[in-house]
Amino acid sequence: MERELITEKLERLIAEYIGDIKMDNDSDLMAQPAVLQPHSMAALFLDIEREFSIDLNALVPRLNLFSPRAITDEIFLLVS
């Protein structure tokens, strides 16, 4: 799967949770003030797991920053 396609799908998923808020791809979704509440973040990651057919146990430990760009990079590595 191409990185651009992963980015598009991830942006669509995130938009379902944050609405029309414009977000920087390097912004941490869990930074203060939190963009997403903990239950919404958990639901987002479950959606990511389903959308990309990846194991969250493989994805989440690899993330130092929960930004869209970092998540895309790790998904790309996992599905390549």
Sequence and secondary structure as in RCSB ss.txt:
>XXXX:A:sequence
MERELITEKLERLIAEYIGDIKMDNDSDLMAQPAVLQPHSMAALFLDIEREFSIDLNALVPRLNLFSPRAITDEI
FLLVS
>XXXX:A:secstr
  HHHHHHHHHHHHHHHHTT    TTS TTSSS SS HHHHHHHHHHHHHHHT  HHHHGGG SS  HHHHHHHH
HHHH 
